[in-house]
Amino acid sequence: MSEPQNEEPVYVVNQKRDGGMAMVHTPECRTIKHQVNENIREAYPRWDYEPVGTDGQDREIYEKTLLFDIRKYEAVYMTLSSLWASGLKYRTCSVCKPDIPERNYPTPYSIEAAKLSEKHLGKEFIGWGVLERFTITGLLNADGSKNIMVDAEFTDGVHHRFSPETRLEYPRPNQKR
């Protein structure tokens, strides 16, 4: 019996170590053949000291030696659904041009509900709508504890009470959603 075939196309995803934006290629892309074929690509020379024996008093003798650290590139394969599930921001290779939507949008602004101010009125908050009104209320309880509430009203009559730490997001200028 044969193995079930994966119907979803597979892509090669590169991401820098610093966690920046990833690049997506087709496995046939000429710019990543060294990864797909797992070729050894780079050797970095460095000086080190290698033990070469001992002297008459059993102390190690070292010799300065040129060594090479070899970096092996290997392809990281992902389907489009696993790429989307990963949450990675990525762009597509300009050489092989995989036919997938890019996800290279900037991170939206994020603010704690208690830090809302007049400048946020009229902004569209992701998942809520346009902020039309808000009230931050502080209450001193009988036991001396403090309670802060943020009541917000959005378009279409959406009302919600947020805790002051709740993060609300709104798009950056010209940001696609």
Backbone as ProteinMPNN parsed JSONL, in Angstrom:
{"seq_chain_A": "MSEPQNEEPVYVVNQKRDGGMAMVHTPECRTIKHQVNENIREAYPRWDYEPVGTDGQDREIYEKTLLFDIRKYEAVYMTLSSLWASGLKYRTCSVCKPDIPERNYPTPYSIEAAKLSEKHLGKEFIGWGVLERFTITGLLNADGSKNIMVDAEFTDGVHHRFSPETRLEYPRPNQKR", "coords_chain_A": {"N_chain_A": [[0.828, -1.155, 0.0], [0.536, 2.231, -0.78], [1.982, 5.305, 0.517], [-0.033, 7.988, 1.829], [-0.556, 10.833, -0.218], [0.67, 14.12, 0.179], [-1.269, 16.767, -0.443], [-0.943, 19.469, -0.284], [1.161, 22.126, -1.344], [4.729, 22.403, -0.758], [7.059, 24.577, 0.796], [10.232, 26.281, 1.061], [11.591, 27.719, 3.873], [13.39, 30.423, 5.051], [14.925, 31.944, 7.811], [16.444, 34.556, 9.583], [18.774, 34.375, 12.322], [18.259, 36.329, 14.21], [15.579, 36.532, 14.352], [14.213, 38.028, 12.511], [12.328, 39.046, 9.56], [11.094, 36.356, 7.639], [12.005, 34.496, 4.644], [10.395, 33.113, 1.87], [10.644, 30.384, -0.319], [10.308, 28.438, -3.354], [10.935, 24.901, -3.545], [12.459, 24.439, -5.801], [13.931, 26.688, -6.307], [16.717, 28.49, -7.48], [18.354, 29.973, -5.835], [18.534, 28.733, -3.39], [19.492, 26.198, -3.68], [21.734, 25.015, -2.489], [20.814, 24.554, 0.072], [18.659, 22.815, -0.264], [19.938, 20.651, -1.424], [21.601, 20.059, 0.607], [24.302, 20.845, 0.629], [27.649, 21.443, 1.708], [28.48, 24.622, 2.548], [29.907, 26.89, 3.605], [33.044, 27.569, 5.094], [34.616, 28.503, 8.005], [37.554, 29.932, 8.934], [39.638, 29.591, 11.854], [41.913, 30.246, 14.511], [43.345, 27.965, 16.778], [44.456, 26.101, 19.66], [45.97, 23.037, 19.667], [46.421, 20.008, 21.475], [49.596, 18.433, 21.396], [51.182, 16.646, 22.629], [53.211, 15.702, 25.506], [55.53, 17.204, 27.855], [58.671, 16.442, 29.491], [57.84, 16.494, 32.096], [55.231, 15.683, 32.224], [53.431, 17.692, 31.352], [51.017, 19.202, 29.261], [51.689, 19.882, 25.833], [51.051, 22.379, 23.515], [50.104, 23.27, 20.192], [49.835, 25.936, 17.907], [47.158, 25.966, 15.702], [45.485, 26.037, 12.574], [42.084, 25.867, 12.229], [38.93, 24.828, 10.798], [35.658, 25.855, 10.959], [32.75, 24.424, 9.904], [29.823, 25.255, 8.295], [26.762, 23.831, 7.745], [24.184, 23.971, 5.51], [20.752, 23.459, 5.706], [17.583, 22.745, 4.355], [14.482, 24.149, 5.451], [11.412, 22.898, 5.49], [8.038, 23.783, 4.833], [4.478, 23.676, 4.807], [1.915, 25.771, 3.374], [-0.213, 26.119, 5.166], [1.002, 25.402, 7.625], [2.918, 27.371, 7.73], [1.349, 29.677, 7.973], [0.162, 29.085, 10.42], [2.352, 29.262, 12.061], [2.763, 31.933, 12.554], [4.784, 33.516, 11.631], [6.262, 36.435, 10.21], [6.695, 37.11, 6.837], [8.217, 37.345, 3.566], [8.039, 36.851, 0.022], [10.321, 35.156, -2.174], [12.101, 36.974, -4.63], [13.121, 35.813, -6.844], [12.191, 33.103, -7.395], [9.521, 33.527, -6.946], [7.119, 32.456, -5.32], [3.678, 31.597, -5.447], [2.02, 32.783, -3.243], [0.269, 34.515, -0.621], [1.83, 37.373, 0.84], [3.04, 37.954, 4.161], [3.893, 40.389, 5.589], [3.297, 42.51, 7.139], [3.411, 45.401, 9.262], [3.786, 45.377, 12.849], [0.909, 45.997, 14.761], [-0.019, 49.013, 16.6], [-0.035, 48.866, 20.138], [-1.785, 49.185, 23.137], [-2.34, 49.647, 26.626], [-5.517, 49.35, 28.137], [-6.06, 51.173, 30.207], [-4.526, 53.308, 29.511], [-5.708, 54.719, 27.527], [-6.437, 57.653, 25.639], [-7.524, 60.962, 24.6], [-6.506, 61.1, 21.998], [-6.944, 58.606, 20.94], [-9.565, 58.353, 20.315], [-11.811, 57.734, 17.671], [-10.087, 56.055, 16.367], [-9.66, 52.884, 14.78], [-9.975, 49.971, 16.459], [-8.542, 46.795, 16.472], [-10.621, 44.08, 16.041], [-12.643, 45.207, 17.536], [-13.743, 47.685, 16.615], [-14.39, 51.159, 15.73], [-13.318, 53.438, 18.12], [-15.515, 55.228, 20.033], [-16.195, 56.32, 22.474], [-14.996, 56.463, 25.832], [-14.505, 55.613, 29.272], [-12.632, 55.929, 32.152], [-12.668, 54.572, 35.246], [-12.097, 54.898, 38.658], [-12.252, 53.225, 41.754], [-12.521, 53.259, 45.186], [-12.593, 50.714, 47.36], [-14.464, 49.478, 50.243], [-12.781, 48.008, 51.868], [-10.386, 49.211, 51.435], [-9.016, 48.515, 49.167], [-8.253, 49.069, 45.685], [-10.095, 49.603, 42.698], [-10.031, 49.567, 39.276], [-11.628, 50.393, 36.292], [-12.243, 50.174, 32.802], [-14.42, 51.444, 30.644], [-15.607, 51.079, 27.422], [-16.89, 52.28, 24.333], [-17.709, 51.301, 21.152], [-18.106, 51.525, 17.519], [-21.263, 50.556, 16.048], [-22.628, 50.081, 18.376], [-21.184, 48.551, 20.217], [-20.275, 47.718, 23.389], [-17.951, 47.468, 26.041], [-16.373, 46.337, 29.037], [-13.191, 46.743, 30.18], [-10.327, 45.342, 31.82], [-7.734, 47.27, 33.382], [-5.225, 46.448, 32.45], [-5.623, 45.163, 30.057], [-4.714, 44.691, 26.697], [-5.12, 46.646, 23.876], [-5.295, 46.805, 20.348], [-4.408, 48.74, 17.48], [-4.242, 49.523, 13.984], [-1.191, 50.512, 12.316], [-0.481, 53.566, 10.497], [-1.508, 53.317, 7.104], [-1.429, 50.553, 7.208], [-2.18, 47.337, 6.108], [-4.957, 45.202, 6.737]], "CA_chain_A": [[0.0, 0.0, 0.0], [1.371, 3.428, -0.881], [1.773, 6.356, 1.508], [-0.937, 9.033, 1.349], [0.136, 11.974, -0.805], [0.366, 15.435, 0.74], [-1.778, 17.578, -1.544], [-0.564, 20.872, -0.116], [2.552, 22.38, -1.77], [5.707, 22.619, 0.292], [7.949, 25.701, 0.528], [11.431, 26.353, 1.885], [11.518, 28.96, 4.651], [14.633, 30.875, 5.677], [14.767, 33.03, 8.759], [17.694, 34.91, 10.242], [18.829, 34.0, 13.729], [17.748, 37.401, 15.064], [14.128, 36.474, 14.377], [13.64, 38.985, 11.569], [11.359, 38.551, 8.59], [11.507, 35.145, 6.925], [11.907, 34.503, 3.183], [9.8, 31.854, 1.416], [11.08, 29.97, -1.656], [9.895, 27.124, -3.831], [12.091, 24.012, -3.418], [13.233, 24.457, -7.04], [14.592, 27.99, -6.446], [18.165, 28.356, -7.665], [19.087, 30.667, -4.774], [18.631, 27.901, -2.181], [19.857, 24.818, -4.045], [22.685, 24.503, -1.504], [20.072, 24.069, 1.226], [17.859, 21.665, -0.68], [20.869, 19.541, -1.647], [22.397, 19.949, 1.824], [25.718, 21.026, 0.342], [28.426, 22.219, 2.66], [28.557, 25.89, 1.832], [30.882, 27.835, 4.108], [34.002, 27.131, 6.092], [35.148, 29.669, 8.683], [38.846, 29.614, 9.572], [39.928, 30.161, 13.171], [43.112, 29.709, 15.138], [43.123, 27.317, 18.054], [45.626, 25.37, 20.136], [45.712, 21.597, 19.733], [47.462, 19.299, 22.224], [50.438, 17.602, 20.531], [51.942, 15.703, 23.443], [53.586, 16.191, 26.832], [56.969, 17.384, 28.038], [59.248, 15.474, 30.411], [57.184, 16.56, 33.404], [53.829, 15.347, 31.947], [52.591, 18.852, 31.062], [50.565, 19.228, 27.864], [52.294, 20.81, 24.89], [50.049, 22.791, 22.522], [50.604, 23.89, 18.97], [48.83, 26.786, 17.277], [46.684, 25.26, 14.523], [44.366, 26.642, 11.856], [40.957, 24.95, 12.123], [37.817, 25.357, 10.022], [34.295, 25.538, 11.384], [31.964, 24.278, 8.676], [28.385, 25.441, 8.483], [25.99, 23.066, 6.773], [22.856, 24.54, 5.318], [19.696, 22.496, 5.443], [16.312, 23.395, 4.049], [13.369, 24.01, 6.387], [10.234, 22.76, 4.633], [6.752, 24.064, 5.481], [3.311, 23.876, 3.95], [1.358, 27.105, 3.578], [-1.005, 26.137, 6.402], [1.899, 25.419, 8.781], [3.548, 28.689, 7.716], [0.373, 30.61, 8.542], [-0.025, 28.741, 11.836], [3.558, 29.642, 12.805], [2.712, 33.348, 12.895], [5.947, 34.218, 11.09], [6.128, 37.452, 9.174], [7.574, 36.67, 5.762], [8.004, 37.836, 2.206], [8.363, 35.799, -0.943], [11.56, 35.324, -2.936], [11.899, 37.702, -5.89], [13.635, 34.997, -7.945], [11.263, 32.017, -7.725], [8.175, 34.108, -6.841], [6.037, 31.527, -4.971], [2.361, 32.214, -5.571], [1.345, 32.773, -1.946], [0.167, 35.88, -0.1], [2.883, 37.748, 1.782], [2.62, 38.379, 5.487], [5.0, 41.225, 6.035], [2.707, 43.708, 7.684], [4.022, 45.839, 10.516], [3.072, 45.069, 14.076], [0.022, 47.115, 15.098], [0.193, 49.68, 17.871], [-0.677, 48.163, 21.244], [-1.89, 50.078, 24.283], [-3.151, 49.151, 27.737], [-6.812, 50.036, 28.176], [-6.008, 52.281, 31.156], [-3.747, 54.407, 28.935], [-6.452, 55.374, 26.458], [-6.531, 59.106, 25.776], [-8.343, 61.589, 23.558], [-5.963, 60.843, 20.66], [-7.399, 57.298, 20.477], [-10.948, 58.46, 19.827], [-11.88, 57.7, 16.211], [-9.202, 55.014, 15.822], [-10.291, 51.569, 14.691], [-9.26, 48.964, 17.231], [-8.662, 45.487, 15.83], [-11.556, 43.177, 16.687], [-13.659, 45.924, 18.302], [-14.355, 48.746, 15.825], [-13.903, 52.513, 15.967], [-13.568, 53.883, 19.493], [-16.335, 56.441, 20.051], [-16.292, 56.87, 23.82], [-14.439, 55.612, 26.884], [-14.476, 56.176, 30.619], [-11.772, 55.205, 33.09], [-13.252, 54.818, 36.559], [-11.385, 54.351, 39.808], [-13.161, 53.04, 42.873], [-11.882, 52.821, 46.427], [-13.493, 49.778, 48.028], [-14.579, 49.617, 51.691], [-11.622, 47.393, 52.515], [-9.189, 49.981, 51.097], [-8.454, 48.108, 47.877], [-8.634, 49.931, 44.569], [-10.624, 48.891, 41.536], [-10.028, 50.436, 38.097], [-12.39, 49.817, 35.172], [-12.243, 50.964, 31.577], [-15.608, 51.176, 29.838], [-15.402, 51.619, 26.074], [-17.987, 52.124, 23.384], [-17.222, 51.279, 19.781], [-19.164, 51.62, 16.509], [-22.291, 49.513, 16.028], [-23.164, 49.861, 19.709], [-20.406, 47.571, 20.976], [-19.83, 48.201, 24.695], [-17.18, 46.449, 26.754], [-15.615, 46.784, 30.208], [-11.851, 46.135, 30.15], [-9.442, 45.552, 32.967], [-6.78, 48.291, 32.946], [-4.051, 45.837, 31.805], [-5.984, 44.582, 28.762], [-4.055, 45.365, 25.584], [-5.929, 46.903, 22.685], [-4.416, 47.064, 19.201], [-4.948, 49.448, 16.325], [-3.262, 49.454, 12.898], [-0.321, 51.648, 12.008], [-0.951, 54.227, 9.269], [-1.329, 52.581, 5.841], [-1.272, 49.129, 7.459], [-3.263, 46.49, 5.596], [-5.416, 44.242, 7.724]], "C_chain_A": [[0.89, 1.241, 0.0], [1.007, 4.422, 0.219], [0.771, 7.373, 0.975], [-0.135, 10.234, 0.869], [-0.312, 13.256, -0.112], [-0.027, 16.328, -0.419], [-1.318, 19.025, -1.466], [0.895, 21.077, -0.549], [3.451, 22.689, -0.575], [6.652, 23.737, -0.151], [9.162, 25.605, 1.438], [11.443, 27.718, 2.553], [12.869, 29.229, 5.298], [14.311, 31.988, 6.645], [16.098, 33.287, 9.432], [17.612, 34.558, 11.714], [18.216, 35.058, 14.634], [16.227, 37.452, 15.08], [13.46, 37.474, 13.45], [12.669, 38.32, 10.606], [11.925, 37.352, 7.825], [11.345, 35.34, 5.414], [11.389, 33.13, 2.76], [10.187, 31.614, -0.037], [10.322, 28.71, -2.073], [11.116, 26.209, -3.714], [12.991, 24.012, -4.656], [14.06, 25.729, -7.211], [16.107, 27.823, -6.509], [18.955, 29.012, -6.535], [19.256, 29.829, -3.514], [18.994, 26.451, -2.493], [20.821, 24.2, -3.04], [21.974, 23.995, -0.248], [19.299, 22.807, 0.885], [18.754, 20.443, -0.858], [21.75, 19.265, -0.443], [23.894, 19.975, 1.541], [26.386, 21.777, 1.475], [28.788, 23.502, 1.943], [29.679, 26.798, 2.312], [31.788, 27.183, 5.133], [34.635, 28.385, 6.684], [36.459, 29.303, 9.361], [38.953, 30.278, 10.948], [41.189, 29.501, 13.709], [42.743, 29.104, 16.481], [44.405, 26.607, 18.451], [45.243, 23.918, 20.334], [46.798, 20.942, 20.583], [48.26, 18.384, 21.283], [51.283, 16.61, 21.321], [52.216, 16.297, 24.808], [55.097, 16.38, 26.885], [57.461, 16.344, 29.048], [58.594, 15.474, 31.778], [55.67, 16.34, 33.271], [52.897, 16.558, 31.822], [52.266, 18.837, 29.567], [51.343, 20.256, 27.056], [51.256, 21.084, 23.81], [50.741, 23.436, 21.337], [49.472, 24.716, 18.353], [48.47, 26.156, 15.928], [45.526, 26.027, 13.886], [43.283, 25.579, 11.679], [39.855, 25.616, 11.307], [36.503, 24.889, 10.632], [33.449, 25.515, 10.116], [30.489, 24.397, 9.005], [27.671, 24.693, 7.36], [24.598, 23.664, 6.699], [21.871, 23.424, 5.023], [18.392, 23.242, 5.244], [15.294, 23.126, 5.155], [12.105, 24.037, 5.535], [8.957, 23.024, 5.431], [5.659, 24.127, 4.424], [2.785, 25.288, 4.229], [0.553, 27.168, 4.877], [-0.108, 26.141, 7.636], [2.642, 26.75, 8.87], [2.624, 29.725, 8.345], [0.195, 30.344, 10.031], [1.177, 29.166, 12.677], [3.537, 31.094, 13.248], [3.897, 34.149, 12.383], [5.536, 35.335, 10.144], [7.115, 37.044, 8.084], [7.272, 37.437, 4.484], [8.439, 36.73, 1.271], [9.62, 36.169, -1.722], [11.258, 36.031, -4.261], [12.424, 36.919, -7.089], [12.628, 33.929, -8.351], [9.798, 32.439, -7.636], [7.077, 33.084, -6.512], [4.697, 32.262, -4.949], [1.582, 32.06, -4.266], [1.255, 34.214, -1.456], [1.3, 36.158, 0.89], [2.276, 38.128, 3.117], [3.784, 39.175, 6.09], [4.509, 42.539, 6.617], [3.417, 44.112, 8.977], [3.161, 45.443, 11.714], [2.167, 46.248, 14.422], [0.447, 47.782, 16.409], [-0.574, 48.903, 18.942], [-0.663, 49.082, 22.46], [-2.706, 49.388, 25.374], [-4.423, 49.986, 27.802], [-6.774, 51.256, 29.107], [-5.248, 53.485, 30.604], [-4.43, 55.044, 27.731], [-6.499, 56.877, 26.721], [-7.353, 59.653, 24.618], [-7.822, 61.307, 22.155], [-6.43, 59.497, 20.092], [-8.847, 57.302, 19.991], [-10.94, 58.527, 18.309], [-10.95, 56.679, 15.575], [-9.958, 53.695, 15.809], [-9.425, 50.554, 15.419], [-9.58, 47.587, 16.672], [-9.55, 44.581, 16.673], [-12.68, 43.863, 17.438], [-14.428, 46.941, 17.464], [-13.745, 50.09, 16.168], [-14.297, 52.944, 17.375], [-14.307, 55.215, 19.466], [-16.355, 57.112, 21.423], [-15.601, 55.907, 24.784], [-14.455, 56.374, 28.205], [-13.57, 55.302, 31.465], [-12.251, 55.583, 34.486], [-12.4, 54.148, 37.626], [-12.321, 54.297, 40.993], [-12.355, 52.554, 44.078], [-12.888, 51.969, 47.184], [-13.457, 49.99, 49.541], [-13.375, 49.04, 52.427], [-10.31, 48.108, 52.188], [-8.547, 49.591, 49.776], [-8.987, 49.017, 46.77], [-9.1, 49.082, 43.403], [-10.683, 49.894, 40.38], [-10.75, 49.697, 36.984], [-12.285, 50.752, 33.978], [-13.458, 50.524, 30.763], [-15.413, 51.841, 28.489], [-16.615, 51.335, 25.221], [-17.407, 52.283, 21.982], [-18.406, 51.416, 18.823], [-20.096, 50.421, 16.603], [-22.769, 49.148, 17.434], [-22.429, 48.832, 20.538], [-19.885, 48.241, 22.244], [-19.031, 47.083, 25.355], [-16.484, 47.1, 27.94], [-14.301, 45.999, 30.217], [-11.183, 46.289, 31.501], [-8.364, 46.532, 32.49], [-5.567, 47.724, 32.208], [-4.351, 45.268, 30.421], [-5.335, 45.39, 27.646], [-5.021, 45.453, 24.411], [-4.98, 47.274, 21.559], [-5.148, 47.84, 18.13], [-3.859, 49.527, 15.271], [-2.4, 50.715, 12.811], [-0.857, 52.315, 10.742], [-0.59, 53.407, 8.027], [-1.123, 51.086, 6.031], [-2.463, 48.38, 6.92], [-3.658, 45.532, 6.712], [-6.04, 43.067, 7.039]], "O_chain_A": [[1.893, 1.284, 0.713], [-0.092, 4.398, 0.774], [0.729, 7.602, -0.234], [0.861, 10.606, 1.491], [-1.497, 13.46, 0.152], [0.796, 16.616, -1.288], [-1.306, 19.729, -2.476], [1.767, 20.296, -0.169], [2.999, 23.167, 0.465], [7.002, 23.833, -1.327], [9.124, 24.928, 2.465], [11.321, 28.747, 1.889], [13.42, 28.38, 5.998], [13.515, 32.876, 6.339], [16.802, 32.351, 9.809], [16.526, 34.455, 12.284], [17.708, 34.735, 15.708], [15.641, 38.311, 15.74], [12.266, 37.741, 13.585], [12.247, 37.182, 10.811], [13.088, 37.349, 7.42], [10.633, 36.239, 4.968], [11.88, 32.105, 3.232], [10.078, 32.506, -0.879], [9.763, 28.007, -1.232], [12.242, 26.701, -3.779], [14.157, 23.628, -4.571], [14.82, 25.836, -8.173], [16.701, 27.111, -5.7], [20.107, 28.648, -6.298], [20.054, 30.187, -2.648], [18.817, 25.574, -1.648], [20.744, 23.003, -2.762], [22.481, 23.098, 0.426], [19.289, 21.846, 1.654], [18.376, 19.332, -0.489], [22.56, 18.338, -0.465], [24.661, 19.221, 2.139], [25.779, 22.632, 2.119], [29.345, 23.468, 0.845], [30.346, 27.424, 1.487], [31.355, 26.355, 5.934], [35.135, 29.236, 5.948], [36.482, 28.462, 10.259], [38.432, 31.37, 11.172], [41.487, 28.347, 13.399], [41.934, 29.657, 17.226], [45.341, 26.522, 17.656], [44.31, 23.603, 21.072], [47.974, 21.274, 20.438], [47.682, 17.655, 20.477], [52.022, 15.819, 20.734], [51.567, 17.254, 25.231], [55.843, 15.81, 26.089], [56.702, 15.447, 29.415], [58.783, 14.531, 32.547], [54.912, 16.778, 34.136], [51.713, 16.466, 32.146], [53.107, 18.51, 28.73], [51.622, 21.357, 27.531], [50.658, 20.161, 23.257], [51.8, 24.052, 21.457], [48.324, 24.277, 18.282], [49.345, 25.852, 15.118], [44.69, 26.597, 14.587], [43.514, 24.534, 11.071], [39.852, 26.836, 11.145], [36.267, 23.692, 10.798], [33.439, 26.478, 9.349], [29.98, 23.713, 9.893], [27.948, 24.903, 6.179], [23.925, 23.837, 7.716], [22.129, 22.553, 4.191], [18.137, 24.254, 5.897], [15.243, 22.034, 5.722], [11.766, 25.058, 4.936], [8.81, 22.552, 6.558], [5.885, 24.571, 3.298], [3.173, 25.916, 5.214], [0.628, 28.157, 5.606], [-0.426, 26.821, 8.612], [2.961, 27.207, 9.967], [3.059, 30.55, 9.149], [0.088, 31.284, 10.818], [1.038, 29.405, 13.876], [4.214, 31.458, 14.209], [4.006, 35.341, 12.671], [4.584, 35.198, 9.375], [8.25, 36.672, 8.382], [6.232, 38.08, 4.341], [9.123, 35.789, 1.675], [9.935, 37.345, -1.902], [10.273, 35.717, -4.928], [12.197, 37.316, -8.231], [12.246, 33.85, -9.519], [8.928, 31.772, -8.196], [6.189, 32.861, -7.335], [4.603, 33.401, -4.491], [0.612, 31.305, -4.193], [2.078, 35.048, -1.834], [1.678, 35.289, 1.676], [1.13, 38.572, 3.187], [4.526, 38.707, 6.953], [5.212, 43.549, 6.591], [3.954, 43.266, 9.692], [1.96, 45.208, 11.586], [2.617, 47.393, 14.38], [1.171, 47.198, 17.215], [-1.64, 48.35, 18.671], [0.363, 49.688, 22.772], [-3.641, 48.641, 25.086], [-4.397, 51.191, 27.548], [-7.403, 52.272, 28.809], [-5.321, 54.572, 31.177], [-3.812, 55.815, 26.998], [-6.589, 57.318, 27.867], [-7.818, 58.9, 23.762], [-8.608, 61.275, 21.208], [-6.321, 59.27, 18.887], [-9.293, 56.361, 19.334], [-10.164, 59.279, 17.72], [-11.015, 56.457, 14.366], [-10.775, 53.414, 16.686], [-8.281, 50.311, 15.037], [-10.74, 47.255, 16.429], [-9.282, 44.34, 17.85], [-13.586, 43.192, 17.933], [-15.648, 47.045, 17.594], [-12.704, 50.158, 16.82], [-15.457, 52.83, 17.772], [-13.798, 56.207, 18.946], [-16.512, 58.329, 21.522], [-15.616, 54.693, 24.582], [-14.423, 57.604, 28.24], [-13.721, 54.08, 31.492], [-12.243, 56.755, 34.864], [-12.032, 52.979, 37.506], [-13.102, 55.223, 41.214], [-11.612, 51.576, 43.997], [-13.932, 52.469, 47.604], [-12.529, 50.608, 50.062], [-12.998, 49.534, 53.49], [-9.241, 47.668, 52.612], [-7.629, 50.266, 49.312], [-10.035, 49.647, 46.912], [-8.579, 47.996, 43.15], [-11.312, 50.946, 40.496], [-10.51, 48.51, 36.761], [-12.243, 51.973, 34.132], [-13.523, 49.4, 30.265], [-15.09, 53.026, 28.416], [-17.277, 50.306, 25.357], [-16.717, 53.255, 21.674], [-19.561, 51.423, 19.249], [-19.741, 49.393, 17.178], [-23.258, 48.04, 17.66], [-23.001, 48.287, 21.482], [-19.141, 49.219, 22.175], [-19.38, 45.907, 25.248], [-16.059, 48.253, 27.872], [-14.293, 44.769, 30.257], [-11.44, 47.245, 32.233], [-8.109, 46.611, 31.288], [-4.94, 48.435, 31.422], [-3.426, 44.923, 29.686], [-5.394, 46.619, 27.643], [-5.646, 44.469, 24.016], [-3.985, 47.966, 21.775], [-6.34, 47.64, 17.895], [-2.676, 49.593, 15.608], [-2.819, 51.813, 13.177], [-1.609, 51.694, 9.991], [0.514, 52.871, 7.928], [-0.682, 50.41, 5.102], [-3.61, 48.716, 7.215], [-2.829, 45.107, 7.517], [-6.495, 42.135, 7.703]]}, "name": "protein", "num_of_chains": 1, "seq": "MSEPQNEEPVYVVNQKRDGGMAMVHTPECRTIKHQVNENIREAYPRWDYEPVGTDGQDREIYEKTLLFDIRKYEAVYMTLSSLWASGLKYRTCSVCKPDIPERNYPTPYSIEAAKLSEKHLGKEFIGWGVLERFTITGLLNADGSKNIMVDAEFTDGVHHRFSPETRLEYPRPNQKR"}
